[in-house]
């Protein structure tokens, strides 16, 4: 690791707590800055923290040291042997995180949760089931944090079409489904049901965070204009561009698409614009 990387770790509050754990735990070096960013405001507060994936027990002690003595630290694991950590004051529940009914029953017993961290089996079914099951039980201002999302790019964790990252991106689309003007367009966001819990989705290296804020999610989307003076400024986004007018023209001809050969004609019209082709070429470069 570079000197800069070492310095960042040594300055990390969560990394120091991680090193203090008396039992083995394994995390990735890039996670600690994310932990500091996400969790620092919860330190020394009476919070409920749930981690799925106990294994050697080290992370339970890590989180207790990080959040402080007032935090309620709970572990969920598939291995019945994890119950042994209860003698240290931790609450332990046993079960398969891909079983939604089981998870729901556990969350009902736990009650309101501030942070749920998924470091379990990392299959797509496990990760998605965990998020969907946990969200109703997360306090406003709380979050569900899913680690090791790099499994979405590896074999052996589920069908790629239903990878966790595809699910997370779909959740991101759903954030925009409240935008009333989307009803005019055939956009993916328009066919999604607006989430009742998720206010934001954040992406880090191999970590995805779903923040919960029910009140903000309920706010209706509407244009808000203040009472300031209007100087009738001209919108220049399409200034000296025929792209806007070409699109309008072709959209008006879209009713012809059912006629034989019309698709070819419409494509030719689109390609007649050198400016449109230059525009698309620049845009395409960002997707290579």
Secondary structure, DSSP 4 states (H G I P E B T S, - for coil): --HHHHHHHHT-HHHHHHHH-SS-----TTHHHHHHHHHGGGTTS--EEEEE--TTSHHHHHHHHHH-TT-EEEEEES-GGGGGGGGGT-EEEE--TT-HHHHHHHHHHH--EEEEEE-S---HHHHHHHHHHHGGGEEEEEEEEEE-GGGGGSTTSS-GGG-HHHHHHHHHHHHGGG-GGGGGS--GGGGSPPPSSEEEEEEETTEEEEEE-HHHHHSPP-----SPPP------TTTT-SHHHHHHHHHHTGGGGGSTTHHHHHHHHHHT-HHHHHHHHHHHHTT-
